[in-house]
């Protein structure tokens, strides 16, 4: 089939929200919603009073009304919580999630995709991270209940996901192997999702979405094409200039004078080998220019994926003040990102926009009291008694060490979960004040001003699409 030429990146926690995806999809490109932390996103939108009513509209369309009603009863606050009041907590992901968390995750994913697909005939995708494994199965199922068209997944090796999608589409029990640090040889830990149990009876058959793997090398693309549990429909080939998590450089980690990982020729994906796989692929990472799109097509790609340019448009979830400051910095020539080798608890390099008052600032980072109360990036580990525990390099150091963690894995680690929620205006309120944001962006943040009209400090998704479809220089 013919796929869209332009894919909008699935960024942050609710940066690529339903409004952005819908705006992009209406214009004939592939709008993508981020599946990261959606259970917390929905719960906090409801606690904020759902002023637009869109969350409640999506919940009213959920095919199992009793499930949606339980979510609404648990979190919705008419008129919204008081500004100084903290958000109520949601359960943290585990290998054995309770029914309430499973229902919340399914409903949240359904709602985001349902709203993204409303009011147009375009296609919509869901972006997930292999590194965030525990919510994957209910997230996929919720999106598929909303008839999602594409699933995109990176930050790891998602070999099992195509087969999982097949089973969920057929209404069958799906299992996923979970990475548990310290697992003994031959010891496996799995999480499962049973559509029959969720429905309380025979579930409907669902349409299988296309699956695109996000890769940084031809080797990984070949492995996924040949050894995945089901059909891989295409690849997004992401370079080290893309925002968010980057694949680490090949070989021993070397840092430049600024402390950023050094990428070299060995890290450039071999597009000739990827072409030989016979599957469509899109290039990502500083591709948001008409000439780059034309070059990608000449190289045999089906198109490009664009993240940063969409991340700061009006429709994205980033708080308006943060967008305005980034755009002003771009116009002034002072917009910069730092590829931080330590910030992410995943161990992957993570690009952070340098912005005063956010976690990119050493003083802001140092002033924040470490706390882990969302838990999406926690690593499962095997306890001496064979049970599973959870730890994160971004949690309080004493707690991490008590759980057997290595002190070196805490140095420079930032709480991405809480920081990214603050970036989209859903940060927790603490006794010490509101959570500071952390803004991730690709290297192209320096050139955002090209999308902004003279005298303006904002732009729309349609401006990005129009620019990309314009004549190549």
Residue, then its C-alpha position, 0 to 999 in steps of 0.5 A: x500500500x501507499x504510506x504517507x511520505x511525512x511521518x510526525x515523530x512521537x515525542x515526549x509524554x504528550x508532546x505528540x498529543x492527539x491535537x498535534x497528530x490530528x492536525x498532521x493527519x488531516x493534512x495527509x501526513x502520518x500523525x503520531x501520538x506518543x504512548x509514553x506515560x499515557x495513564x498518568x497523562x489521562x489521569x491528570x487531564x481529568x483531575x485538571x477538570x478536562x476543560x475542553x470535555x474531550x477526554x470525557x468525549x473519548x471515554x464515552x466512546x470506549x466500547x466497555x462503558x463500565x471500564x470508562x466509568x471506573x476511570x472517570x470516577x477515580x480521577x475526574x474532578x469537576x472544575x479541576x483541582x486547586x492549583x496548589x493541590x498535588x495530583x493524585x497518584x496513579x499506580x506504578x507499572x509492575x509485572x503484575x499490574x492491578x486491574x485499575x492500572x490495566x484499565x486506565x492504561x487501555x482507556x488512556x491509549x484508546x482516548x488518545x488515538x480516538x481523538x487523534x482520528x476524529x473528524x478526518x479520514x487520515x491515518x494515525x500512529x502510536x509511538x512506543x519505546x521498547x525500553x518502557x516494557x511494562x505498559x506496552x500490552x495494554x497500551x497497544x490494545x487500547x490503541x487497537x480498540x480505537x483502530x490505530x493505523x500504525x505502531x512505531x517502536x524504537x529505543x531497543x529491539x522490539x522483535x516480539x511486538x509484531x507477533x503481539x499485535x497479531x495475537x491482540x488483533x485476533x483477540x488472543x492472549x498475548x505475552x511479552x518477555x520482560x528484561x529483568x536485570x540479574x535473571x538467572x540463565x534460562x529464567x524468564x519473566x513475562x507479562x501478559x494481556x488477555x482480551x477475553x478476561x478484559x472483556x469478560x467474554x469473547x473479544x472482538x477481532x481487531x484490524x492489525x495496524x502496520x508495524x514500523x521499527x525505529x532503528x539506527x543501523x542496518x544490522x538492527x533492521x536486518x535482525x528485525x526483518x528476519x527474526x521478528x515474531x511477525x511482519x515488520x512493515x517498514x523502518x524509521x532510520x534515525x540518526x544521532x541528530x534526532x531528539x529524545x533518546x539516541x542510540x549510543x555510539x558503536x564501540x567504547x563511549x568517547x566524549x567531546x570537549x562539551x561532554x557529548x558522545x562522539x559519533x563517527x562513520x561507523x554510526x551512519x546507517x548503511x542505507x544500501x543494506x536497508x534498501x536490500x531488505x525491500x521494505x519501505x523506510x523513512x529517514x529521521x534526524x534533522x530531515x525537516x527541509x524540502x531538499x532533505x525530503x528530496x534527497x531522502x527520496x533519491x536515496x530510496x527512502x519512502x520519505x522522512x520523519x520530522x520531530x522537532x519542527x512539530x514539537x514546537x508548533x501550536x498544536x503540540x503539548x509543550x507548554x506555550x511559554x516553553x515553546x515561545x522561549x525556544x522559538x525566541x532563542x532560535x531566532x536569536x541564534x542561541x538555541x542549543x541542545x546537549x546530548x547528555x550521556x547520563x540524563x536518562x535512566x535507560x542508559x541511552x544518550x538523551x538530547x536536552x534543550x538548554x533552557x533556564x529554569x529547566x533540568x538542563x540547568x545544573x542549579x535547577x537539577x541540584x535543587x530538585x529533591x529526588x523522587x520516583x513516583x511515576x516509575x515508567x523508566x524503572x528497571x526490573x531486577x531480580x532479588x536474591x529470593x527470586x522475586x522482582x523489584x524495581x529501581x531507577x537511577x533517578x530515584x533517591x540514591x540511598x534507595x537505589x543503593x539499598x536495592x543493589x544498584x551501582x552508585x555510578x548509575x546515579x550520577x547525573x541521572x534525571x527524572x525524565x518521567x516527572x520532567x517530561x510531564x512538567x513540560x506539557x503542563x502536567x507537572x506534579x505540585x510538591x511542597x518545594x514547588x512545581x516540578x521543573x520541566x525537561x525539554x528534549x529536542x533535536x539539533x534542528x531546534x537551532x533553525x526553528x525560526x525559519x518556520x515563523x513569520x516575521x513579527x510572530x513567535x509561533x507557528x502551526x503544524x500546517x506551516x511545517x507541512x507546507x514548508x516541507x512540501x515546498x520547492x527544494x532549494 
